[in-house]
Structure formats: structure tokens, C-alpha cells
Amino acid sequence: MIISLRPRPWRFPCVSIALCIAAFAALGADSAAAQAQSCFLFFCPPGVQPGWQGTPVPDRQGEPVRPFSGSGNLQYSAIYAESNSEPFPVPALRLSEVDPTYLRKSVYYPTDEPSGTIVIDPQAHFLYLVEGGGRAMRYGVGVGRSGFEWSGVATIHNKQEWPDWYPPKEMIERQPEIRRMMTELQSGIGMHGGPRNPLGARALYLWQGNKDTLYRIHGTVEPWTIGKSVSSGCIRMINQDVIDLYERTPVGAKVVVLSSRATAWRP
């Protein structure tokens, strides 16, 4: 008598399949989180642009807010629209990438500083352009991460459209990967102004007397970092906002950068 033995088909338990899927999902989430964190160091890896998620930060209690220019409801889609009138295209801001608290607003702002003064509140991530009459134009900003903060009084020494960027030697030492993006420019190793330049569409250079502080107010190619403390000390703004500030602010304007422990105004 011949007995034929047929191999039983191998079956992968359903529970094991579920566990494998969960493990791969967790690994993918960790990888995405790591990539998102690397965005704040210089540029995002291709395809990684973390959007803003969460509840908007409320305005300070009792602080009246009115629309930009005081004329009707603010249409942010128009204010932050694409612009092709520049030497380089300025893409439209994806409003989902920025906490709406940090979009441009005209606000009540009592201060003894004269009209035209810029006051930067790093703790709240706001830049105020004093307008007088108890009002100011308020912009959201990104500021220096821990260890890179700066505070004091300075003046706007000069302004540039689509500025070249010359990273300090210390930054290149901390982030050697950025050197491959640099070329030899007129004033040293740097990057030509343009849509990939981290200074964005405009830069305002802060000096104290005859000394360059090396700090700037500038645009950014990473608008999702507005409202965060991620820079190497400079004040970064949405490109549409820094263009607006550039037009409103003359060379010689006073700039007050508060300490991280201070706040610009409490009701």
C-alpha cells in the first residue's frame, strides 16, 4: 500500500499580519517625524513639508484685532497669493501650513515707541511695526532656537531685495552639508539670492552703531516654521510679509528686540 503525503499549505496567522502592518506603520511614522525635524535645520528633504496642526493660539485677552489696512474683511488668500512681479516667483502661501494666529493683522498696541519702530517679541513670536495712535501691524515670525537668541536695540543699516546669503563659519562647521550648496561670490563663500535662498525675498540688516550684529530680519523658504523657535538667531518672516515690511520700513528705523523673558504688551 502506498501512502501519499501532500504538504499542507502554510498559513500566516491573521494576528501576525496585523502586527506586521502596525510595526511598519510605526516605523514610517518615526521616519516622517525625523524628516520633519530635519526641516528646521536648513531645508526640507524633497517632498517633506510639515503643515501646521493644532488649535490657533488665542490673541491676548482684551486685544482688539482688525483686518489688514482696516478695510473690510481680510482676505488672506489675496494677501498671501502668488506674485510674479518679482525677479523670482513668490509662491502662494499654503494657509494650512501656518497657525492663523501668525498671519498679518492690525492690532491694538499701546507703546511709548514712536511710529515706524519695529518691536520684536521672541517669546510670543510676533514682530510689531508701530503705527501710532495705539495701533501696530503685527506679523508672525520664527526666532532663534535655544542658545541662539539675541536681544537689544539696533537700527536698520541697509535693506536688500533677494539678498545673497553668506553663512557664518560657525554655521558651516555645525552643518557641513550646506557647503555643497555654496559658491564663491563677490564677498566670499555663499549662495546667490533666489527662490531657494534661506533669506527669502528680502533682508533687513541690523546694526548697532558701526557694528554689524550679524542678525537679520528676512524671508524664508520654510513658512511652516513661523511661530517656532528654530533659527540660528535671525528673525524669519513669510515672504509676502517681509516684502510688506520692507516697503514700510526705511533705512535707519529703530528695532527693539525684547529678551525671551520679556513680552511686548500685557493687558
Helices and strands as residue ranges (DSSP letters): H 14-39, E 65-66, G 68-70, H 76-79, G 95-97, G 100-102, E 105-108, E 118-121, E 126-132, E 135-140, E 143-144, E 152-161, H 169-174, G 176-181, E 183-185, E 188-190, E 202-208, E 211-218, G 223-225, E 229-231, E 235-236, H 239-248, E 254-257
